[in-house]
């Protein structure tokens, strides 16, 4: 049978039967003892495609129901870049896992992570998402191989890189929102976005770095998106975020020889 006729027959089957019974239709044809072997192969191939289509639809339907139920995760972790300096808040993987995994299981999803060391200095972490219907999908992120921030042993630095990638891949794939913790009565108030003057000063620092390193702007934008889930410095918040970005830019300028 020609490819065109096979496609036409598959389409006709799909239109004539709802998704739950399309595969049954193919299997009834396969069960016919008088069917030609070549014809049998064609029906089996159609059945496999219909089954894959059904599984993907179940995956997408379950994901659409799941995502609105996923909670916002408070940023209870703290990254300290320099001793004596305020750190940057982040959502801990333990908190994300405990809050989200029961909901994933409820809707038929499981996740598994694998890693691949690339060029000896980068770690690609891949998350495979499987659904009970049979469909699976993947998401991945590449990070520096060793997270050298703070006082870490080589083993701790490697584990930190893997965990960093895990939480970023997971939150981006499932659109999990992480947010600053409120002041809990501490009197500090809820963080506000930086001012116009603060934004302009950061942009001046970015320009200074870019004048000395043409690739800096692109690399910095990627870092900003990865660390704070923002598309520009004007979306940063007062406090930890502002200080972390300002310190990073000043350190970069110093590395580039600026006085």
Rosetta silent file (secondary structure, phi, psi, omega in degrees, C-alpha in Angstrom):
SEQUENCE: XXXXXXXXXXXXXXXXXXXXXXXXXXXXXXXXXXXXXXXXXXXXXXXXXXXXXXXXXXXXXXXXXXXXXXXXXXXXXXXXXXXXXXXXXXXXXXXXXXXXXXXXXXXXXXXXXXXXXXXXXXXXXXXXXXXXXXXXXXXXXXXXXXXXXXXXXXXXXXXXXXXXXXXXXXXXXXXXXXXXXXXXXXXXXXXXXXXXXXXXXXXXXXXXXXXXXXXXXXXXXXXXXXXXXXXXXXXXXXXXXXXXXXXXXXXXXXXXXXX
SCORE:     score description
SCORE:     0.000 S_00000001
   1 L     0.000  139.977 -178.904    0.000    0.000    0.000 S_00000001
   2 L   -71.607  159.748  179.788    1.372    3.468   -0.804 S_00000001
   3 H   -60.359  -38.616  179.525    2.324    5.911    1.929 S_00000001
   4 H   -61.793  -40.958 -179.809   -0.473    8.212    0.827 S_00000001
   5 H   -69.840  -37.250  177.701   -3.091    5.497    1.193 S_00000001
   6 H   -62.158  -46.230  179.508   -1.737    4.482    4.617 S_00000001
   7 H   -62.319  -40.967  179.875   -1.962    8.063    5.834 S_00000001
   8 H   -63.931  -40.409 -179.967   -5.455    8.408    4.416 S_00000001
   9 H   -67.310  -39.650  178.549   -6.556    5.212    6.135 S_00000001
  10 H   -63.401  -42.356  178.917   -5.025    6.333    9.443 S_00000001
  11 H   -64.325  -41.705  179.264   -6.815    9.685    9.177 S_00000001
  12 H   -62.455  -40.521  177.538  -10.092    7.981    8.359 S_00000001
  13 H   -63.059  -42.486 -177.958   -9.728    5.749   11.404 S_00000001
  14 H   -65.451  -36.901 -178.903   -8.973    8.734   13.609 S_00000001
  15 H   -76.572  -29.787 -174.931  -12.010   10.638   12.334 S_00000001
  16 H   -84.141  -17.649 -174.843  -14.372    7.701   12.553 S_00000001
  17 L  -134.675  141.159  175.107  -13.515    6.689   16.109 S_00000001
  18 L   -65.138  158.511 -175.528  -12.850    8.595   19.314 S_00000001
  19 H   -52.026  -35.087 -176.200   -9.258    8.364   20.675 S_00000001
  20 H   -67.535  -22.351 -174.789  -10.170    5.710   23.257 S_00000001
  21 H  -114.269   -1.851 -177.652  -11.307    3.244   20.579 S_00000001
  22 H   -61.581  -45.966 -179.542   -8.985    3.977   17.639 S_00000001
  23 H   -64.531  -36.788  177.680   -6.402    1.455   18.789 S_00000001
  24 H   -60.639  -38.295  178.701   -9.164   -1.110   19.381 S_00000001
  25 H   -61.878  -44.932  178.637  -10.248   -0.656   15.768 S_00000001
  26 H   -63.352  -42.443 -177.433   -6.747   -1.371   14.534 S_00000001
  27 H   -66.272  -32.172  176.348   -6.440   -4.406   16.809 S_00000001
  28 H   -65.846  -38.312  177.972   -9.687   -5.882   15.477 S_00000001
  29 H   -66.548  -38.941  179.205   -8.277   -5.612   11.975 S_00000001
  30 H   -64.080  -34.317 -177.410   -5.049   -7.284   13.117 S_00000001
  31 L   -73.110  -10.397  179.919   -7.044  -10.155   14.635 S_00000001
  32 L   -67.706  115.733 -176.462   -8.583  -11.003   11.261 S_00000001
  33 L   -65.698  -18.106 -177.201   -6.971  -14.387   10.294 S_00000001
  34 L   -91.161    1.363 -175.103   -7.366  -13.671    6.618 S_00000001
  35 L   -70.098  141.624  178.790   -5.333  -10.469    6.657 S_00000001
  36 L   -69.728  140.140 -178.802   -2.300  -10.288    4.376 S_00000001
  37 H   -54.710  -40.570  179.065    1.088  -10.177    6.252 S_00000001
  38 H   -65.221  -39.083  178.101    2.061   -6.922    4.548 S_00000001
  39 H   -66.456  -36.642  178.481   -1.301   -5.467    5.461 S_00000001
  40 H   -61.452  -43.546  179.159   -0.816   -6.697    9.031 S_00000001
  41 H   -61.026  -41.418  179.598    2.457   -4.799    9.301 S_00000001
  42 H   -63.006  -42.161 -179.650    0.782   -1.631    8.067 S_00000001
  43 H   -66.278  -37.924  178.464   -1.982   -1.953   10.652 S_00000001
  44 H   -64.000  -40.080  178.285    0.548   -2.535   13.435 S_00000001
  45 H   -64.987  -40.712  176.549    2.426    0.622   12.435 S_00000001
  46 H   -62.058  -42.780 -179.699   -0.826    2.571   12.419 S_00000001
  47 H   -60.839  -40.748  179.744   -1.639    1.170   15.848 S_00000001
  48 H   -64.138  -40.794  179.861    1.727    2.264   17.253 S_00000001
  49 H   -67.669  -40.294  179.236    1.238    5.801   15.965 S_00000001
  50 H   -65.834  -38.957  179.166   -2.283    5.993   17.337 S_00000001
  51 H   -65.731  -41.502  178.246   -1.125    4.709   20.720 S_00000001
  52 H   -64.080  -39.797  179.233    1.696    7.279   20.834 S_00000001
  53 H   -65.181  -41.634  179.344   -0.746   10.034   19.914 S_00000001
  54 H   -63.737  -42.945 -178.869   -3.165    8.930   22.637 S_00000001
  55 H   -65.110  -40.309  178.795   -0.382    8.820   25.244 S_00000001
  56 H   -64.644  -39.807  178.951    0.865   12.292   24.299 S_00000001
  57 H   -64.837  -40.107  176.689   -2.653   13.697   24.567 S_00000001
  58 H   -62.363  -41.448  178.187   -3.048   12.164   28.038 S_00000001
  59 H   -58.905  -49.922 -177.880    0.296   13.687   29.033 S_00000001
  60 H   -65.753  -39.807  179.242   -0.728   17.151   27.820 S_00000001
  61 H   -64.130  -43.488 -179.900   -4.177   16.953   29.428 S_00000001
  62 H   -65.918  -38.757  179.066   -2.702   15.907   32.784 S_00000001
  63 H   -64.208  -39.879  179.565   -0.093   18.672   32.599 S_00000001
  64 H   -63.409  -33.279  178.538   -2.786   21.269   31.929 S_00000001
  65 H   -78.466  -37.122 -175.897   -4.635   20.167   35.069 S_00000001
  66 H   -68.273  -49.830 -167.389   -1.481   19.896   37.197 S_00000001
  67 H   -56.555  -41.507  178.871    0.259   23.210   36.601 S_00000001
  68 L   -64.996  -18.386 -178.499   -2.391   25.540   38.101 S_00000001
  69 L   -87.062  -16.026 -176.552   -2.276   23.414   41.282 S_00000001
  70 L   -68.004  135.578 -173.828    1.476   23.700   41.824 S_00000001
  71 L   -80.380  162.907  167.945    2.272   25.967   44.787 S_00000001
  72 L   -78.738  139.641 -176.745    4.496   28.998   44.994 S_00000001
  73 E  -109.237  125.845  179.479    7.731   28.105   46.768 S_00000001
  74 E   -70.919  144.503  178.454    9.246   30.480   49.300 S_00000001
  75 L   -84.763   86.685 -177.605   12.922   31.348   48.901 S_00000001
  76 L   -93.876   -7.308  178.091   14.154   29.955   52.200 S_00000001
  77 E   -91.498  165.543 -178.772   17.722   29.308   51.063 S_00000001
  78 E  -142.798  123.546  174.584   20.536   31.853   51.038 S_00000001
  79 E   -96.813  122.751  179.753   23.590   32.065   48.786 S_00000001
  80 L  -104.690  114.131 -177.182   26.428   33.986   50.405 S_00000001
  81 L   -81.860  -36.995 -178.769   28.857   35.371   47.846 S_00000001
  82 L  -139.769  142.425  177.624   31.210   37.114   50.291 S_00000001
  83 L   -62.718  132.465 -179.106   31.696   36.865   54.002 S_00000001
  84 L    89.318   -8.820  178.446   30.048   39.819   55.687 S_00000001
  85 L  -102.201  151.239  175.397   27.827   40.525   52.662 S_00000001
  86 L   -66.368  141.517  179.710   24.129   39.837   52.401 S_00000001
  87 L   -89.612 -177.919  178.442   23.377   36.709   50.411 S_00000001
  88 E  -107.606  128.439 -178.863   20.853   36.007   47.670 S_00000001
  89 E   -73.828  145.486  175.842   17.665   34.162   48.554 S_00000001
  90 E  -149.905  158.755  177.887   16.679   31.083   46.576 S_00000001
  91 L   -82.369  124.856 -177.352   14.115   28.292   46.752 S_00000001
  92 L   -75.841  145.391 -178.879   15.699   25.137   48.169 S_00000001
  93 H   -61.319  -36.799  178.734   15.355   21.875   46.243 S_00000001
  94 H   -59.202  -43.092  179.964   14.083   20.095   49.366 S_00000001
  95 H   -66.427  -41.398  179.480   11.208   22.581   49.665 S_00000001
  96 H   -63.098  -46.145 -177.589   10.371   22.293   45.959 S_00000001
  97 H   -60.964  -49.923 -176.479   10.444   18.489   46.080 S_00000001
  98 H   -64.271  -35.171 -176.683    8.244   18.167   49.176 S_00000001
  99 H   -80.110  -32.115 -170.398    5.666   20.637   47.900 S_00000001
 100 H  -101.999  -34.373 -172.654    5.409   19.466   44.288 S_00000001
 101 H   -60.956  -38.967  177.089    6.103   15.732   44.089 S_00000001
 102 H   -61.259  -35.046  178.238    2.848   14.574   45.731 S_00000001
 103 H   -70.155  -38.941  176.825    0.906   16.625   43.181 S_00000001
 104 H   -61.316  -45.646 -179.526    2.924   15.182   40.310 S_00000001
 105 H   -62.546  -38.398 -179.917    2.232   11.651   41.550 S_00000001
 106 H   -60.344  -31.652 -177.939   -1.465   12.448   41.913 S_00000001
 107 L  -104.088   14.981  171.007   -1.625   13.326   38.217 S_00000001
 108 L    87.271   16.166 -178.034    0.471   10.398   37.013 S_00000001
 109 E  -104.598  145.061  169.315    3.880   12.057   36.596 S_00000001
 110 E  -132.350  155.804  178.039    7.320   10.899   37.684 S_00000001
 111 E  -128.951  150.370  175.645   10.696   12.571   37.176 S_00000001
 112 E  -144.006  144.214 -177.101   14.232   11.252   36.927 S_00000001
 113 E  -116.845  142.378  174.302   17.515   13.145   36.550 S_00000001
 114 E  -136.901  161.716 -177.782   20.690   12.227   34.734 S_00000001
 115 E  -136.928  156.960 -179.543   23.898   14.162   34.097 S_00000001
 116 E  -143.734  120.348  178.678   26.633   14.353   31.492 S_00000001
 117 E   -78.770  124.672 -175.044   30.018   16.035   31.969 S_00000001
 118 E  -116.397  125.434  177.177   30.828   18.068   28.864 S_00000001
 119 L    58.060   18.419  176.129   34.313   19.218   27.855 S_00000001
 120 L    75.956   -4.247 -176.433   35.490   18.651   31.403 S_00000001
 121 L  -137.577    8.155  179.433   34.100   21.959   32.673 S_00000001
 122 E  -139.902  144.847 -178.718   30.315   21.901   32.208 S_00000001
 123 E  -117.779  118.581  176.052   27.584   19.672   33.591 S_00000001
 124 E   -98.151  117.304  179.528   24.444   19.010   31.562 S_00000001
 125 E  -107.055  126.177 -177.856   21.599   17.819   33.780 S_00000001
 126 E  -115.512  131.601  175.281   18.567   16.306   32.056 S_00000001
 127 E  -105.207  125.450  175.385   15.184   15.713   33.654 S_00000001
 128 E  -102.378  123.558  179.990   12.982   13.004   32.116 S_00000001
 129 E  -106.537  120.732  179.659    9.269   13.419   32.847 S_00000001
 130 E  -114.815  148.507  177.058    7.139   10.282   32.417 S_00000001
 131 E  -120.121  150.841 -178.210    3.366    9.895   32.580 S_00000001
 132 L   -61.597  -19.159  177.816    1.396    6.778   33.411 S_00000001
 133 L   -73.766  -13.427  176.421   -0.195    6.999   29.964 S_00000001
 134 L   114.617  -16.277 -178.980    3.160    6.098   28.405 S_00000001
 135 L   -84.827  152.244  175.835    4.410    9.416   27.026 S_00000001
 136 E  -141.279  158.796 -179.054    7.621   11.066   28.237 S_00000001
 137 E  -145.657  166.303 -179.056    9.405   14.369   27.710 S_00000001
 138 E  -134.946  156.070  170.511   12.713   15.929   28.754 S_00000001
 139 E  -140.984  151.227 -176.353   14.164   19.231   29.872 S_00000001
 140 E  -147.118  162.763  177.771   17.818   20.082   30.472 S_00000001
 141 E  -151.179  138.486  176.986   20.216   22.740   31.713 S_00000001
 142 E  -108.221  128.808 -178.189   23.993   23.078   31.467 S_00000001
 143 E  -128.968  163.884  174.278   25.846   24.664   34.393 S_00000001
 144 E   -56.233  143.515 -173.630   29.528   25.068   35.358 S_00000001
 145 L   -61.057  -44.977 -178.405   30.905   21.724   36.502 S_00000001
 146 L  -118.854  121.211  175.324   32.039   22.888   39.928 S_00000001
 147 L   -79.535   99.201 -172.876   30.127   25.470   41.961 S_00000001
 148 L   -88.976    3.339  179.115   33.127   27.146   43.585 S_00000001
 149 L   -65.737  139.452  179.561   31.151   29.728   45.557 S_00000001
 150 L    75.731 -171.394 -179.552   31.802   29.625   49.302 S_00000001
 151 L   -97.967   91.007 -177.542   34.086   27.153   51.060 S_00000001
 152 L  -120.784  145.311  170.367   33.256   23.837   49.398 S_00000001
 153 L   -75.446  164.705  178.130   35.227   20.661   48.910 S_00000001
 154 H   -55.159  -40.517  179.373   35.389   19.306   45.323 S_00000001
 155 H   -65.609  -41.631  178.402   32.666   16.771   46.138 S_00000001
 156 H   -65.864  -37.818  179.624   30.457   19.454   47.648 S_00000001
 157 H   -65.194  -40.326  178.501   31.037   21.735   44.650 S_00000001
 158 H   -66.491  -44.472  179.323   29.994   18.973   42.221 S_00000001
 159 H   -63.412  -37.401  179.566   26.893   18.128   44.263 S_00000001
 160 H   -64.188  -41.138  178.155   25.998   21.813   44.459 S_00000001
 161 H   -62.475  -43.269 -179.111   26.169   22.166   40.662 S_00000001
 162 H   -64.637  -44.994 -179.338   23.918   19.136   40.177 S_00000001
 163 H   -65.150  -39.429  176.733   21.362   20.373   42.729 S_00000001
 164 H   -57.080  -48.311 -179.072   21.398   23.853   41.205 S_00000001
 165 H   -66.187  -40.008  178.112   20.584   22.424   37.791 S_00000001
 166 H   -54.194  -52.707 -174.216   17.923   20.090   39.242 S_00000001
 167 H   -69.874  -34.193  178.942   15.914   22.860   40.813 S_00000001
 168 H   -71.041  -42.273  177.902   16.223   25.215   37.835 S_00000001
 169 H   -61.681  -45.967 -177.021   15.214   22.546   35.313 S_00000001
 170 H   -63.307  -50.526 -176.120   12.276   21.469   37.451 S_00000001
 171 H   -65.733  -36.112  179.774   10.911   24.933   38.200 S_00000001
 172 H   -73.062  -39.977 -178.379   11.226   26.116   34.604 S_00000001
 173 H   -64.502  -46.071 -176.535    9.712   22.947   33.114 S_00000001
 174 L   -94.044    6.332  179.361    6.671   22.928   35.403 S_00000001
 175 L    55.376   45.008  177.763    6.436   26.744   35.627 S_00000001
 176 L   -83.331  127.487 -179.089    6.803   26.694   39.401 S_00000001
 177 L   -88.663  130.059  172.669    6.965   30.204   40.827 S_00000001
 178 E  -108.937  143.429 -173.768    9.506   30.943   43.546 S_00000001
 179 E  -141.945  157.209  178.047    9.063   34.082   45.599 S_00000001
 180 L   -64.568  145.855  176.445   10.675   36.141   48.308 S_00000001
 181 L   -77.607  142.309  176.826    9.594   35.375   51.860 S_00000001
 182 L   -72.882  176.949 -170.200    7.632   38.135   53.576 S_00000001
 183 L   -78.182   -7.993  177.977    9.083   39.781   56.658 S_00000001
 184 L    49.095   37.338  177.844    7.150   37.597   59.159 S_00000001
 185 L    81.285   11.138 -178.178    6.925   40.559   61.489 S_00000001
 186 L   -76.474  -16.333 -179.959   10.618   41.362   61.291 S_00000001
 187 L    89.274   -1.738 -179.159    9.856   44.930   60.286 S_00000001
 188 L   -80.065  -21.663 -179.817   11.929   44.781   57.105 S_00000001
 189 L    83.930  166.157  177.521    8.881   44.827   54.872 S_00000001
 190 L   -79.400  135.117 -176.697    8.196   42.981   51.625 S_00000001
 191 L   -57.348  142.123  176.931   10.933   43.573   49.000 S_00000001
 192 L  -114.797  159.076  179.784   10.239   46.247   46.393 S_00000001
 193 E   -68.738  155.275 -177.780   11.685   46.587   42.912 S_00000001
 194 L   -65.577  159.185 -177.904   14.783   48.718   42.493 S_00000001
 195 L   -81.814  169.828  177.506   14.436   52.405   41.696 S_00000001
 196 H   -60.659  -42.750 -179.339   15.099   54.119   38.374 S_00000001
 197 H   -63.475  -42.508  178.152   18.327   55.570   39.743 S_00000001
 198 H   -63.673  -41.028  179.424   19.534   52.156   40.945 S_00000001
 199 H   -63.151  -42.154 -179.065   18.666   50.599   37.582 S_00000001
 200 H   -65.403  -37.277  178.477   20.591   53.279   35.687 S_00000001
 201 H   -67.100  -38.794  175.937   23.674   52.761   37.863 S_00000001
 202 H   -64.473  -41.892  179.990   23.563   49.020   37.212 S_00000001
 203 H   -64.350  -34.693  174.799   23.193   49.677   33.483 S_00000001
 204 H   -63.215  -40.466  178.198   26.258   51.964   33.614 S_00000001
 205 H   -65.200  -40.574  178.191   28.223   49.108   35.188 S_00000001
 206 H   -62.115  -43.666  179.213   26.987   46.721   32.479 S_00000001
 207 H   -61.430  -42.034  178.669   28.051   49.187   29.781 S_00000001
 208 H   -60.508  -40.409  177.765   31.492   49.494   31.383 S_00000001
 209 H   -68.034  -42.181 -177.126   31.917   45.716   31.306 S_00000001
 210 H   -66.134  -31.707  178.338   30.634   45.437   27.735 S_00000001
 211 H   -65.223  -27.861 -178.573   33.102   48.081   26.506 S_00000001
 212 H   -98.221  -21.024 -179.688   35.944   45.871   27.713 S_00000001
 213 L  -140.533   99.469 -175.480   34.357   42.510   26.876 S_00000001
 214 L   -58.890  -23.608 -178.556   32.002   42.452   23.828 S_00000001
 215 L   -88.447   -3.816 -172.285   30.561   39.072   24.898 S_00000001
 216 H   -64.722  -43.657 -174.465   29.698   40.213   28.394 S_00000001
 217 H   -56.910  -44.980  179.767   26.180   41.538   27.745 S_00000001
 218 H   -66.080  -44.946 -179.470   24.917   38.215   26.388 S_00000001
 219 H   -64.486  -40.490 -179.464   26.604   36.176   29.115 S_00000001
 220 H   -66.377  -39.805  178.845   25.331   38.495   31.850 S_00000001
 221 H   -61.484  -39.319  178.512   21.745   38.337   30.525 S_00000001
 222 H   -66.311  -42.236  178.884   21.870   34.535   30.667 S_00000001
 223 H   -62.736  -43.042 -179.419   23.218   34.617   34.225 S_00000001
 224 H   -61.425  -42.102  179.794   20.529   37.080   35.291 S_00000001
 225 H   -66.376  -41.137 -177.611   17.801   34.864   33.840 S_00000001
 226 H   -68.187  -44.037 -173.726   19.237   31.748   35.456 S_00000001
 227 H   -80.202  -37.926 -170.857   19.780   33.214   38.911 S_00000001
 228 H  -125.002    0.542  179.014   16.769   35.499   39.314 S_00000001
 229 L    57.792   40.285  177.956   14.294   34.541   36.540 S_00000001
 230 L  -127.031  158.674 -178.096   14.251   38.108   35.204 S_00000001
 231 L  -100.149   -1.409  179.384   14.895   39.544   31.748 S_00000001
 232 L  -172.989  164.239 -175.175   16.691   42.682   32.882 S_00000001
 233 H   -66.187  -23.609 -178.738   18.074   44.524   35.897 S_00000001
 234 H   -69.379  -11.126  177.876   14.975   46.719   36.140 S_00000001
 235 H   -95.317    1.473 -179.144   13.008   43.675   37.330 S_00000001
 236 L   -74.244  159.498  178.079   15.301   43.104   40.312 S_00000001
 237 E  -102.702  157.817  174.929   14.216   43.623   43.914 S_00000001
 238 L   -60.880  160.754  173.675   15.779   45.753   46.605 S_00000001
 239 L    88.267 -127.031 -172.012   18.100   44.115   49.088 S_00000001
 240 H   -58.512  -45.595 -177.239   19.793   40.796   48.353 S_00000001
 241 H   -63.292  -48.380 -179.680   19.160   40.743   44.609 S_00000001
 242 H   -58.883  -46.767 -177.117   20.362   44.305   44.054 S_00000001
 243 H   -66.314  -39.480 -179.366   23.486   43.818   46.141 S_00000001
 244 H   -64.184  -43.564 -179.360   24.385   40.485   44.545 S_00000001
 245 H   -68.850  -42.848  179.932   24.110   41.900   41.006 S_00000001
 246 H   -62.186  -43.887  178.955   25.944   45.111   41.890 S_00000001
 247 H   -62.679  -40.906 -179.284   28.786   43.155   43.521 S_00000001
 248 H   -63.373  -42.037 -179.200   29.060   40.828   40.525 S_00000001
 249 H   -67.380  -41.281  179.262   29.292   43.747   38.095 S_00000001
 250 H   -65.724  -40.078  178.260   31.893   45.560   40.169 S_00000001
 251 H   -63.796  -40.470  179.372   33.984   42.409   40.494 S_00000001
 252 H   -64.317  -42.331  178.023   33.791   41.871   36.725 S_00000001
 253 H   -60.412  -42.142  178.620   34.918   45.434   36.057 S_00000001
 254 H   -62.690  -41.419  178.468   37.871   44.912   38.379 S_00000001
 255 H   -63.443  -31.851 -179.066   38.779   41.689   36.581 S_00000001
 256 L   -84.995    2.406  174.836   38.671   43.575   33.274 S_00000001
 257 L    91.454   12.351  179.266   41.138   46.152   34.571 S_00000001
 258 L   -75.756  146.793 -179.631   38.781   49.043   35.281 S_00000001
 259 L  -110.059    0.000    0.000   39.857   51.512   37.950 S_00000001
